[in-house]
């Protein structure tokens, strides 16, 4: 099993930047598919970005060109660099992990507790 702890959230002005971190313990992030999700009040949780065990990345259309997902295997940490933030990016952000399937999406079995991002 892997345990995930997010940090780096906060309040930022429109157009500003934040970098979220997700430190993993119990296993190595490089072995997993890793993802960032967010949930705003009254809305469903949505996928923001993901990275697989080969380093391939994917992004939601709403964040393409503004957010970058990356990981540092030496630090066992997943990152989400968020630039040009908009009010609609306001949400609780969660990191998640699971084994990468041969096809389709991971089931995302492991979750962190979340970190709040507020853009105003």
C-alpha positions in Angstrom: 0.0 0.0 0.0 1.0 3.6 -0.5 0.1 6.5 1.7 -0.2 10.0 0.2 0.0 13.4 1.9 -0.6 16.6 -0.1 0.6 20.1 0.7 1.1 23.4 -1.1 -2.4 24.7 -1.3 -3.4 28.2 -0.3 -5.1 31.4 -1.4 -3.8 33.1 -4.6 -4.8 35.9 -6.8 -6.1 35.4 -10.3 -3.2 34.8 -12.6 -1.0 33.6 -9.9 0.8 30.3 -9.4 1.0 27.5 -6.9 2.8 24.2 -6.7 1.2 21.3 -5.0 3.2 18.4 -3.6 2.1 14.9 -2.8 4.6 12.9 -0.7 4.2 9.1 -0.9 5.3 6.6 1.6 5.0 2.8 1.7 6.0 2.3 -1.9 7.7 4.1 -4.8 5.7 6.6 -6.9 7.5 5.5 -10.0 5.8 2.1 -9.9 2.3 3.6 -10.0 0.0 5.7 -12.1 -0.3 9.0 -10.2 -3.0 11.6 -10.6 -4.3 14.9 -9.4 -8.1 15.4 -8.9 -10.1 18.3 -7.6 -13.6 18.8 -6.2 -15.3 22.2 -5.8 -18.3 22.7 -3.5 -21.4 21.3 -5.0 -19.6 19.7 -8.0 -18.4 16.3 -8.8 -14.7 15.3 -8.4 -12.8 15.7 -11.7 -9.5 14.5 -12.9 -7.0 17.2 -13.5 -3.8 15.5 -14.6 -2.2 12.1 -14.5 1.2 10.5 -15.1 1.9 6.8 -15.7 4.8 4.7 -14.7 6.5 5.4 -18.1 6.2 9.2 -17.5 3.4 9.8 -20.0 1.1 12.6 -18.9 -2.4 13.6 -19.6 -4.5 16.7 -18.7 -8.0 17.8 -18.5 -8.8 20.3 -21.3 -9.6 23.0 -18.7 -6.0 23.0 -17.4 -3.9 22.2 -20.5 -1.2 24.7 -21.0 -1.5 26.0 -17.5 -0.8 23.0 -15.2 2.1 20.6 -15.3 2.3 17.3 -13.5 5.6 15.8 -12.6 7.3 13.5 -10.2 10.6 13.2 -8.4 11.3 9.5 -7.8 14.2 10.3 -5.6 12.0 12.3 -3.3 9.0 10.0 -3.8 6.9 13.1 -4.5 4.3 14.0 -7.1 3.9 17.7 -8.1 1.3 19.8 -9.8 2.6 23.2 -11.0 -0.4 25.5 -11.5 0.1 28.7 -13.4 -2.3 31.4 -14.7 -4.8 30.4 -12.0 -8.5 31.2 -12.5 -11.4 31.5 -10.0 -12.8 28.3 -11.5 -9.7 26.4 -10.3 -10.8 26.9 -6.7 -11.3 23.4 -5.2 -9.9 20.8 -2.9 -7.1 19.1 -4.7 -6.3 15.4 -4.1 -3.5 13.2 -5.3 -4.3 9.5 -6.0 -2.3 6.4 -7.0 -2.9 3.0 -8.3 -1.2 0.3 -10.3 -1.3 1.1 -14.0 -3.7 -1.2 -15.8 -2.8 -2.8 -19.2 -5.7 -0.8 -20.7 -8.2 1.8 -19.5 -8.0 4.0 -16.5 -6.6 3.2 -13.1 -9.1 2.5 -10.3 -7.3 5.1 -8.1 -7.3 3.0 -4.9 -5.1 5.3 -2.8 -6.0 8.9 -1.9 -4.5 11.7 0.1 -6.5 13.9 2.4 -6.5 16.9 0.0 -5.2 20.5 0.0 -7.4 23.5 -0.6 -6.7 25.9 -3.4 -8.6 29.2 -3.5 -8.2 31.7 -6.4 -9.8 35.1 -6.1 
